[in-house]
Amino acid sequence: MQIKTIKVGYLRTNCYILSDEQTHDAVVIDPGDEADLILPELAGLKVHYIIITHGHYDHVGAIADVKRLTKAKTVWHEDNFLGQADWVLHDGDEIKFGRVTLKVLHTPGHSPGGICLYTKGHLFSGDTLFYTTYGRVDLQGSSPRQMSESLQRLAALPDETIVYPGHEEFTSIGQEKEFGTIG
């Protein structure tokens, strides 16, 4: 799996483009803004899904432009209030493109519809888990209790799992256990 990261928008949201190197099938995760930066990176790829980890403005701003160009299906958790998705996700669902499968982990806390996406060795955590910290729980719809439960769930993943957060730099499950963020 090839992973491209593009920092977009005022809050420098990490937009991820995941693709199968052989089939060129792809997904876009959290196209937060600046479609003009995202769209050129999609050249030569068959984008099947636009996946939203949660419904905050800094993760959704370029959905319409990416969808218009790619005709990809929009997917997000049922507890996001973003309008009609082409595919409403639930905990445990699997998103397949090419030879890659992403497992949906419902991780509320920062927002009710927060999800992480897991494939062996890789976790795309949205705003659930960051380097040395976790997502804010003082926003409307957030829940400290649910965040604690979500972080405990992530702590069960293998330590070597690389974490690709919604903002800032990458980390790993093991590193976050050492920092005391999880586990």
ZIMOLIN-V262267 format. One record per residue. N is the residue number from 1. RES is the residue in three letters. D_LAST is the distance of its C-alpha to the last C-alpha in whole Angstrom. Layout:
n:N res:RES d_last:D_LAST
n:N res:RES d_last:D_LAST
This chain:
n:1 res:MET d_last:28
n:2 res:GLN d_last:29
n:3 res:ILE d_last:27
n:4 res:LYS d_last:29
n:5 res:THR d_last:27
n:6 res:ILE d_last:29
n:7 res:LYS d_last:29
n:8 res:VAL d_last:31
n:9 res:GLY d_last:32
n:10 res:TYR d_last:32
n:11 res:LEU d_last:28
n:12 res:ARG d_last:28
n:13 res:THR d_last:26
n:14 res:ASN d_last:25
n:15 res:CYS d_last:27
n:16 res:TYR d_last:26
n:17 res:ILE d_last:29
n:18 res:LEU d_last:28
n:19 res:SER d_last:31
n:20 res:ASP d_last:32
n:21 res:GLU d_last:34
n:22 res:GLN d_last:37
n:23 res:THR d_last:37
n:24 res:HIS d_last:36
n:25 res:ASP d_last:35
n:26 res:ALA d_last:32
n:27 res:VAL d_last:30
n:28 res:VAL d_last:29
n:29 res:ILE d_last:26
n:30 res:ASP d_last:26
n:31 res:PRO d_last:30
n:32 res:GLY d_last:30
n:33 res:ASP d_last:33
n:34 res:GLU d_last:36
n:35 res:ALA d_last:37
n:36 res:ASP d_last:39
n:37 res:LEU d_last:36
n:38 res:ILE d_last:35
n:39 res:LEU d_last:38
n:40 res:PRO d_last:39
n:41 res:GLU d_last:36
n:42 res:LEU d_last:37
n:43 res:ALA d_last:40
n:44 res:GLY d_last:41
n:45 res:LEU d_last:38
n:46 res:LYS d_last:38
n:47 res:VAL d_last:35
n:48 res:HIS d_last:34
n:49 res:TYR d_last:32
n:50 res:ILE d_last:31
n:51 res:ILE d_last:27
n:52 res:ILE d_last:26
n:53 res:THR d_last:22
n:54 res:HIS d_last:23
n:55 res:GLY d_last:26
n:56 res:HIS d_last:26
n:57 res:TYR d_last:29
n:58 res:ASP d_last:28
n:59 res:HIS d_last:27
n:60 res:VAL d_last:30
n:61 res:GLY d_last:33
n:62 res:ALA d_last:34
n:63 res:ILE d_last:34
n:64 res:ALA d_last:38
n:65 res:ASP d_last:39
n:66 res:VAL d_last:37
n:67 res:LYS d_last:38
n:68 res:ARG d_last:41
n:69 res:LEU d_last:41
n:70 res:THR d_last:39
n:71 res:LYS d_last:40
n:72 res:ALA d_last:36
n:73 res:LYS d_last:35
n:74 res:THR d_last:32
n:75 res:VAL d_last:29
n:76 res:TRP d_last:27
n:77 res:HIS d_last:25
n:78 res:GLU d_last:27
n:79 res:ASP d_last:26
n:80 res:ASN d_last:27
n:81 res:PHE d_last:30
n:82 res:LEU d_last:32
n:83 res:GLY d_last:35
n:84 res:GLN d_last:35
n:85 res:ALA d_last:33
n:86 res:ASP d_last:35
n:87 res:TRP d_last:32
n:88 res:VAL d_last:30
n:89 res:LEU d_last:26
n:90 res:HIS d_last:24
n:91 res:ASP d_last:21
n:92 res:GLY d_last:21
n:93 res:ASP d_last:24
n:94 res:GLU d_last:25
n:95 res:ILE d_last:27
n:96 res:LYS d_last:29
n:97 res:PHE d_last:31
n:98 res:GLY d_last:33
n:99 res:ARG d_last:31
n:100 res:VAL d_last:28
n:101 res:THR d_last:26
n:102 res:LEU d_last:23
n:103 res:LYS d_last:21
n:104 res:VAL d_last:20
n:105 res:LEU d_last:17
n:106 res:HIS d_last:18
n:107 res:THR d_last:15
n:108 res:PRO d_last:17
n:109 res:GLY d_last:16
n:110 res:HIS d_last:18
n:111 res:SER d_last:21
n:112 res:PRO d_last:22
n:113 res:GLY d_last:22
n:114 res:GLY d_last:19
n:115 res:ILE d_last:19
n:116 res:CYS d_last:17
n:117 res:LEU d_last:19
n:118 res:TYR d_last:18
n:119 res:THR d_last:20
n:120 res:LYS d_last:19
n:121 res:GLY d_last:18
n:122 res:HIS d_last:18
n:123 res:LEU d_last:16
n:124 res:PHE d_last:18
n:125 res:SER d_last:16
n:126 res:GLY d_last:19
n:127 res:ASP d_last:18
n:128 res:THR d_last:14
n:129 res:LEU d_last:12
n:130 res:PHE d_last:14
n:131 res:TYR d_last:14
n:132 res:THR d_last:13
n:133 res:THR d_last:12
n:134 res:TYR d_last:13
n:135 res:GLY d_last:16
n:136 res:ARG d_last:18
n:137 res:VAL d_last:18
n:138 res:ASP d_last:22
n:139 res:LEU d_last:24
n:140 res:GLN d_last:26
n:141 res:GLY d_last:24
n:142 res:SER d_last:20
n:143 res:SER d_last:18
n:144 res:PRO d_last:15
n:145 res:ARG d_last:15
n:146 res:GLN d_last:15
n:147 res:MET d_last:12
n:148 res:SER d_last:10
n:149 res:GLU d_last:10
n:150 res:SER d_last:11
n:151 res:LEU d_last:7
n:152 res:GLN d_last:6
n:153 res:ARG d_last:9
n:154 res:LEU d_last:8
n:155 res:ALA d_last:5
n:156 res:ALA d_last:8
n:157 res:LEU d_last:10
n:158 res:PRO d_last:12
n:159 res:ASP d_last:11
n:160 res:GLU d_last:14
n:161 res:THR d_last:14
n:162 res:ILE d_last:16
n:163 res:VAL d_last:15
n:164 res:TYR d_last:18
n:165 res:PRO d_last:17
n:166 res:GLY d_last:20
n:167 res:HIS d_last:21
n:168 res:GLU d_last:21
n:169 res:GLU d_last:20
n:170 res:PHE d_last:18
n:171 res:THR d_last:15
n:172 res:SER d_last:13
n:173 res:ILE d_last:9
n:174 res:GLY d_last:9
n:175 res:GLN d_last:11
n:176 res:GLU d_last:8
n:177 res:LYS d_last:6
n:178 res:GLU d_last:9
n:179 res:PHE d_last:10
n:180 res:GLY d_last:7
n:181 res:THR d_last:7
n:182 res:ILE d_last:4
n:183 res:GLY d_last:0
